[in-house]
Amino acid sequence: MDSSTGQSAASAWPRDRIERFLAEEKLKYQKIDLPFGLSTAGNDRKRMFEIAFNGDLAGKSVLDVGSYLGAFCIEAMRRHAGAAVGVEIDPERIRQARMLAEICGQPIEYLAGDLDRLRLDRRFDVCLCLNVLHHLRDPLAMLYQLTDVTRDRLVLEVASFGPHDRKRMKLSPLTAALVKRREAIYVAEASPDAGNQRFFFSISAIVRILQDHIKKYWKVETFATERDRFAVRATKLSIDRLTFVSGPSAAGKSVLLRALEDGQLDGTLGSPATKLPVVLSAQNVSEKRLSDLFAANPVSHLIYHYDTTRLLKYNFHSFSRDLATDLVDCAKAIDFIIVAPRASTLRQQMVSAKIAKAEGNKMKMKVRKRVLEYYGRDGWIADHYSEWFDFCATARDSRQRIFAYVETASGRELRPVASKQELLGFVQA
């Protein structure tokens, strides 16, 4: 279909039937080009189409949360998307959207659901959430859920502090201007005028959330849109091959990292040699934006140094709460290499390699002695490795392998690990 004319040979509807449909239905929110030069009466979103889709979508899957009449789903299919799914709370709009998709000859799936209770179990290349966040009871939960199901690009259109929205919030122009300059989420007063419009965001607040509180987006672009609102196009980091070197403090990760950087273990891993991998630590990722760490996207090979005792040092309580583990979701193929010396060796190395080197630095000494105290607790080391193995095993949408770097009679070597029990056998030997 030519999206500029809306002509479609696939439409089974004659012109007079489409005209009757347009006359009988209330279709005012989104302008959708239909066959025979007809269209629904609504806002023309051609500029937003370009922001959201940024060219051809050949073979990609698209999700539109709060799809209304389905304008963006139809446009996605016109741009050769492989599939488009719209989610909408109003059953009447879904009925209308399905009829419009039929008129346009586009096979689009529409799902009815309360967006505040939405649970998505599929992943999509491109996810849209346009003019929806301010209607939700928990907009941040929606942002995190959409991030989890987005493979490539998340697109938002957000209510902010322009004249249209500030009147609903009952804000003066001065107050709106001041709030707009800060990383602000404004909670509107509950009133009949506001209806179910609750939360309003400044541009910098959304950017801060996506780039600093979520470590998955390589680029976050913003655009002005209608009614003084703004759009965000957030592109996920893509890592072709991630070598995730992990283990507790003093396990011996640095020795392994040097061998990996030199390409000494590529043959053992059965992976193609990479001359110049990017090498990063969890500290790098937790402190900086991905756009500052990676000059280009996608990344062909990243060697990543992750100290699993960050869980203790920063009181994360679970590995999924550490932003530095977000990179797992960006990888197409992952080799988790767990450095797993015997528990007795780990305690000894903590004293000789870490505690000794912290002399004179009170803060480092305090943290390392705290970690050593945990190492001495009965069963703690085994429980720690068990929890980390469980996290590694849940990595999804990637070709995942788990290895252990273990002590042997002749030194240390990589061993593939098929189960948690196998890993614990090395630690408890």
Sequence and secondary structure as in RCSB ss.txt:
>XXXX:A:sequence
MDSSTGQSAASAWPRDRIERFLAEEKLKYQKIDLPFGLSTAGNDRKRMFEIAFNGDLAGKSVLDVGSYLGAFCIE
AMRRHAGAAVGVEIDPERIRQARMLAEICGQPIEYLAGDLDRLRLDRRFDVCLCLNVLHHLRDPLAMLYQLTDVT
RDRLVLEVASFGPHDRKRMKLSPLTAALVKRREAIYVAEASPDAGNQRFFFSISAIVRILQDHIKKYWKVETFAT
ERDRFAVRATKLSIDRLTFVSGPSAAGKSVLLRALEDGQLDGTLGSPATKLPVVLSAQNVSEKRLSDLFAANPVS
HLIYHYDTTRLLKYNFHSFSRDLATDLVDCAKAIDFIIVAPRASTLRQQMVSAKIAKAEGNKMKMKVRKRVLEYY
GRDGWIADHYSEWFDFCATARDSRQRIFAYVETASGRELRPVASKQELLGFVQA
>XXXX:A:secstr
 BTTTTB TT    HHHHHHHHHHS   SB  B GGG B SSB  HHHHHHHH S  TT EEEEET TT HHHHH
HHHTT SEEEEEES HHHHHHHHHHHHHTT   EEEE  GGG    S EEEEEEES GGG S HHHHHHHHHHHE
EEEEEEEE  SSHHHHHHHT  HHHHHHHHTSS EEE    TTTTT  EEE HHHHHHHHHHS TTEEEEEEEE 
GGG EEEEEEE  EEEEEEEEESTTSSHHHHHHHHHTTTTHHHHT    SS EEEEHHHHHHS HHHH SSSSEE
EEEEEEETTHHHHTT SSGGG GGGGGGGGBSEEEEEEEE  HHHHHHHIIIIIIGGGTT HHHHHHHHHHHHHH
TSTTHHHHHHHHHHHHHHT  SSEEEEEEEEEETTEEEEEE  SHHHHHHHHT 
